């Protein structure tokens, strides 16, 4: 139990190596192709306003993410529903 075999250095990446939009920092998102600092900020603001991304398609709701940009980054990103603690305060009943 005290052994930690190769603990992932970047927990914001999923087990598939994709960038998890629910864990990524603004800098991580900014590093995606075609995403600059302003768009990365908008993505973070959207994520904060909804609590978490539940599907990649939600990314299209962010101003500045059109079809071409979405198709360009879609293979590089993912969303993991169980990874987000932001919904801890809210209980769905």
N, C-alpha and C positions, 0 to 999 in steps of 0.2 A: 504494500500500500504506500510505502514511502518512496518507492521508485516511480519516476515520472518519465516513461519512455517517450522521447521526442515530443514534448508538449508543444502544440502549435504556437508559433511565435506571433501569428496574426489571427486572433480569434474572429475578426470581422469577415474572414473568408469562410465560406462553407466547406464541407468535406469534399466538394467537387472542385475547389479552388476558385470558385466564382466570388465576386465581391457581393457580400450581403448588404443590400441597401438599408436594412434595418439596424445594422451595426456599424456601418461605414461612417468615417468622419468626413467632414466637408473636404478635407485635403484628399482623401481617398477618392471621393466622387469627382473632384476637380481633375484628377489624374486620368480619368476615363477619356477616350478619344472624342473630341468634339464638345467636351464639357469644360467650360471655363469657370472662373471663380463666382461669377454672378449666377450662373445656372446651378452650380453646386449649392450655392446659398439658397436658391429657390427650392431645390429638391429637399434640402434639410428643413426649410420652413414648412413645406408640404408635409413631410414626415411628422414633424412636431404637431402640426394642426390636426392630423388624423390619428396620431398615436403610433401608427406603424403601417408599412405597406403590406397589403394582404395578397396582392398579385402584381406581377410586373406591369400589367396593363394600366395600373394606376399611375405609373410614371408619365403616361400620356396626358394626364390632367395638369401636369406642371407646365406653366407658361414657358415656351421655348423648346419644349420637347415635341417635335413634329414626328411624322412617320419615318422620315429618313434617319433622323438622329436616334429615334427609338430602335429602329432596326439595326443601327450600327453598334449600339451598346448592349442590346438585349442578350447576345451570346456571352457577354462578360459579367453579367450581374444576375443575382437571384434574390429572393426574399424568403426568409425562414420565419414562419409564424411562431414557433415555439421559442425563438431566440430573444424575443423582446419582452422586457420587464415593464415597459411603459403602461401596459394595461393592468398592472397589478392593483392599482387603486380602484379600478372599475371592474365590477363583476357583472357578467352577462347572465341573467337568470331566465 
